[in-house]
Amino acid sequence: MAGLKDRAFGIYAWFERRLGLEKPISEAAAHPTPPRSASWWYVFGSAATVLFMLQIVTGILLALVYTPSAGEAWASLEFLNHQVTLGWFLRAIHGWGSDFMVAIVLIHMTQVFLFGAYKYPRELTWIIGVFLLLFTLGMAFTGQVLRFDQDSYWGLGIGASIMSRVPWIGGQLVHFMLGGPIIAGQTLSRFFALHVFILPGVLIACVAVHVWMVLHLGVNEWPMPGRIVSKATYDGEYHELTSTTGVPFVPDAAWKDAVFAAAILLSVVACALFFGPFGPSGVPDPAIIQTAPKPDFFFLWIYAVLAYLPPELETPFLFIAPTVVIVGMLLLPLVAGEGEKHWSRRPVAVLMVAVIAVALGVFTHLGTYTPWSPIMESWSGDPTPTYFLKGRSPLERQGALVLQNKQCRNCHALGGRGGMRGPALDAIATRMTEDQMIRQVLQGGGNMPAYGKALSAAETRALVAFLMTLRGKDNLAPAIDASRTLTQSGAMRVPMVRAPAGKTP
Amino acid sequence: MSTAPEPGHAASQQSAPVPTEPQIASPHGGPVHRDSRRSFLFKLSLVLNGAVGAVLAVPILGYLLGPALKRDQEFKSWIPLGAVGDFPEGETRLVDYRNPVVTADDGATANVACWVRHVQGDQFQVFAINCAHLGCPVRWFPQSHLFMCPCHGGAYYEDGSRASGPPERGLFEYQHSIVNGKLMINAGQMPTLSNRACNQKPLIQIAPTSSVQNEERS
């Protein structure tokens, strides 16, 4: 037994003599960490790295089967899902791993921001981190493209349409992005190269530099209110802190990173197991137009923002806002590299995080049910609720038919079913008078198309007659045209007095 | 592989001092001057590699930017959509065609759909399927005479003009002509806001006689 041990040590020594890695590795592992920084708050960066490794491994495994060809990619995904042993599970892990990675990177960034860890001397670590976030989002988008289905195809169309708005070189950018005049074989090849070679390569390099800088500069100390970062004194203070009270990163802090990473990996596996892989949805055949494309979860907020921007603001916003945000994030540590680190002394920072989180949350939520989109099948799929038809005259019922046949339901809900693009019509007669309705239907306005050409006079009459009966379930009082009451009750005499004598209006 | 005990660090430290290379000294015995022959050669090698890099960059950039450097006209050609009689007057119909520029692995993605509106007689309008907002596929509803987009709720009237929603303009319209009783369109690239060619009507409608006849023969 002892001989075997000696032999093993001998082999180790043979390698170590040639590699010389023992010293740098043990020094890196044992680098002194501020004691309070061995915290559960400091585990997100390592978890993101572990998830990245998971993505690399599962990505390579998927590449064993996936065919990056526009004509065959969809079929190879179906093959992975249904024919390859555990292919569905690997796809599910890769898909959920991607969602988890974006989430953890965002949480890591928020934590670093709130703990002031981007301040001197860690400015460059933050700047590289901003690029890591952008490349991670790039991986998420290109990965969504490789899941080559209807959503992917039309998502590329949205990307190309955004590109085309770049002034002067928009057209060239579109062709550069698509690799040709249309979304086709070369487009998928390009995104395959991006997702599998270019972005992972850049990510690996950036992660290496990012982690190296963490080792080189040391883990950020736990922020304390009133402990001010100053370039003149920080290095000495940090050295004092770590050399007197510092704990070795391994094992004192590393065990928390390891436990959290394991928990995250287990969550990914659990999600993959319970919820399965993402898609693919329909075949990416652009001749099949019965589709309502939607981006993946982390891009839903952009989808929502694009629906709400006024048309004239859209192009400037699409290019100016991301530039401002990215430049702002890059400049943050250079502008605010000193001063307070603790969140309780940085109300603006806390407020920014809160506002951004709420805004992203609200837009993501809106993106999940897209109230701005007409529901294309509603007019033929959602029947008129019977209580809106009871006791109605033949003309009014004819109007209900017009409402259904002219696709009004695609944008207007009745009885809680139908589109949400326009207001629900359940109680429309309590808000609009007959004249207002006729005007709105024929001329449109406020995001409603004009139906003047699509409706005959008889159809308009029937439709408005039906709409006039829609006063909610409780039969609320109808909207009243005050001017009409005035004219009918004879109150018009008042202006008549003012009119010149001898003339009647 | 040998598993004999290795000398290790300690042993190497004990070994005799390794003879070092002779120091490069200037003829006067002073410190090495910066502009020595070796540093000149090193700088020359950098310049050489820079030049080789520049030479290599030309084909690499040419290859990479190839698709972006082509002009719109190179992608486009006249495509027959069907006999005029196939499109009833007053109706708008969905038509698929195969993109003129295809590669072997395009599969179904080279299929392109468009809406053909036969106004009356020889009057046609051919609309791109892509919404002018962000390119989603618009659907025609003959009952309400509207095109609707499923993505962000853009709507267009039957003549393609903007009705409501986020699009800032009407539907993209392909240039078309009727040759020997066949409806042809000039298409070949995804219509976006940047390629105006597909919506601007040419001042003089020149029938593409030669190319069309070739296509008909084939």
Contacts between the chains, C-beta under 8 A, distances in Angstrom:
chain1	res1	chain2	res2	distance
A	7	B	3	6.1
A	10	B	3	5.1
A	10	B	4	7.6
A	10	B	5	6.2
A	10	B	6	6.9
A	11	B	3	6.3
A	13	B	5	7.8
A	13	B	6	4.8
A	13	B	8	5.7
A	14	B	1	7.3
A	14	B	2	7.5
A	14	B	3	7.2
A	14	B	6	5.3
A	17	B	6	5.2
A	17	B	7	7.4
A	17	B	8	6.2
A	17	B	9	7.7
A	69	B	105	4.0
A	69	B	107	7.3
A	70	B	105	5.7
A	70	B	106	5.4
A	70	B	107	5.0
A	70	B	109	4.6
A	71	B	104	8.0
A	71	B	105	4.9
A	71	B	106	6.2
A	71	B	107	2.5
A	71	B	108	7.2
A	71	B	109	7.6
A	72	B	105	7.1
A	72	B	107	6.8
A	153	B	109	6.9
A	154	B	135	7.2
A	154	B	136	5.6
A	154	B	137	7.0
A	154	B	151	7.6
A	157	B	130	6.5
A	157	B	134	7.2
A	157	B	135	3.6
A	157	B	136	6.7
A	157	B	190	7.1
A	158	B	134	4.4
A	158	B	135	5.8
A	158	B	136	7.1
A	158	B	151	7.4
A	160	B	135	6.3
A	160	B	190	6.1
A	160	B	192	6.0
A	161	B	130	7.5
A	161	B	133	7.2
A	161	B	134	4.4
A	161	B	135	3.9
A	161	B	192	5.4
A	161	B	193	7.0
A	162	B	134	6.9
A	163	B	192	7.7
A	163	B	194	8.0
A	164	B	192	3.3
A	164	B	193	4.8
A	164	B	194	3.8
A	164	B	195	7.5
A	165	B	193	5.6
A	165	B	194	7.4
A	166	B	194	7.7
A	170	B	192	7.3
A	170	B	193	7.0
A	170	B	194	3.6
A	171	B	72	6.8
A	171	B	192	7.4
A	171	B	194	3.8
A	171	B	195	5.3
A	172	B	68	4.1
A	172	B	69	7.5
A	173	B	68	7.0
A	173	B	194	8.0
A	174	B	190	7.1
A	174	B	192	5.7
A	174	B	194	6.2
A	174	B	195	7.9
A	175	B	67	4.4
A	175	B	68	4.8
A	175	B	70	6.7
A	175	B	189	7.7
A	176	B	65	6.6
A	176	B	67	6.0
A	176	B	68	3.9
A	178	B	67	7.2
A	178	B	190	7.0
A	179	B	67	5.3
A	180	B	67	5.3
A	180	B	75	7.8
A	180	B	101	6.5
A	180	B	103	7.7
A	181	B	67	7.9
A	181	B	75	3.8
A	181	B	99	7.4
A	181	B	101	5.5
A	181	B	188	5.7
A	181	B	189	3.4
A	181	B	190	6.6
A	182	B	99	5.4
A	182	B	101	7.4
A	182	B	109	7.3
A	182	B	110	7.0
A	182	B	112	6.9
A	182	B	188	7.9
A	182	B	189	6.2
A	182	B	190	4.9
A	183	B	109	6.1
A	183	B	190	6.4
A	184	B	99	7.2
A	184	B	102	7.2
A	184	B	103	6.8
A	184	B	106	4.2
A	184	B	109	4.4
A	184	B	110	5.4
A	185	B	103	4.6
A	185	B	104	7.3
A	185	B	105	4.1
A	185	B	106	4.4
A	185	B	107	7.4
A	185	B	109	7.0
A	186	B	67	7.3
A	186	B	103	6.4
A	187	B	109	7.9
A	283	B	108	6.4
A	284	B	108	6.6
A	284	B	109	6.0
A	285	B	108	3.7
A	285	B	109	7.3
A	285	B	111	5.9
A	286	B	108	7.5
A	286	B	109	6.4
A	286	B	111	5.8
A	286	B	112	6.1
A	286	B	113	6.2
A	286	B	129	7.2
A	286	B	137	7.2
A	287	B	96	4.3
A	287	B	108	7.2
A	287	B	111	4.2
A	287	B	112	7.3
A	287	B	113	4.7
A	289	B	94	7.2
A	289	B	113	5.8
A	289	B	129	6.2
A	289	B	137	3.9
A	289	B	138	7.9
A	289	B	139	6.1
A	290	B	139	7.6
A	291	B	137	6.7
A	291	B	150	6.9
A	292	B	150	4.1
A	292	B	151	7.3
A	293	B	136	5.9
A	293	B	150	7.3
A	293	B	151	6.3
A	303	B	151	7.9
A	306	B	133	8.0
A	306	B	134	6.6
A	306	B	152	6.1
A	306	B	166	7.2
A	307	B	151	7.9
A	307	B	152	4.2
A	307	B	153	6.9
A	307	B	166	6.5
A	309	B	166	7.0
A	311	B	133	8.0
A	311	B	166	5.4
A	311	B	167	6.8
A	311	B	168	4.1
A	312	B	168	6.8
A	314	B	166	6.8
A	314	B	168	7.2
A	372	B	152	5.8
A	372	B	153	4.7
A	373	B	150	5.8
A	373	B	151	6.6
A	373	B	152	6.8
A	373	B	153	5.3
A	374	B	148	5.0
A	374	B	149	7.9
A	374	B	150	7.0
A	374	B	153	5.6
A	374	B	155	7.6
A	376	B	139	6.0
A	376	B	148	6.8
A	376	B	150	5.7
A	379	B	141	7.9
A	379	B	143	7.9
A	405	B	143	5.1
A	406	B	143	5.4
A	406	B	144	4.3
A	407	B	141	5.0
A	407	B	143	6.2
A	407	B	144	4.5
A	407	B	146	7.0
A	407	B	148	7.5
A	408	B	144	7.8
A	410	B	141	8.0
A	410	B	148	6.6
A	411	B	153	7.5
A	421	B	153	4.9
A	444	B	163	7.0
A	444	B	164	6.6
A	447	B	153	7.7
A	447	B	164	4.8
A	447	B	165	6.4
A	448	B	164	6.0
A	449	B	146	5.8
A	449	B	155	4.8
A	449	B	157	6.8
A	449	B	163	3.4
A	449	B	164	5.0
A	450	B	157	7.9
A	450	B	163	7.0
A	451	B	144	6.7
A	453	B	145	6.0
A	453	B	157	7.3
A	453	B	158	7.5
A	454	B	143	7.6
A	454	B	144	4.9
A	454	B	145	4.0
A	454	B	146	7.1
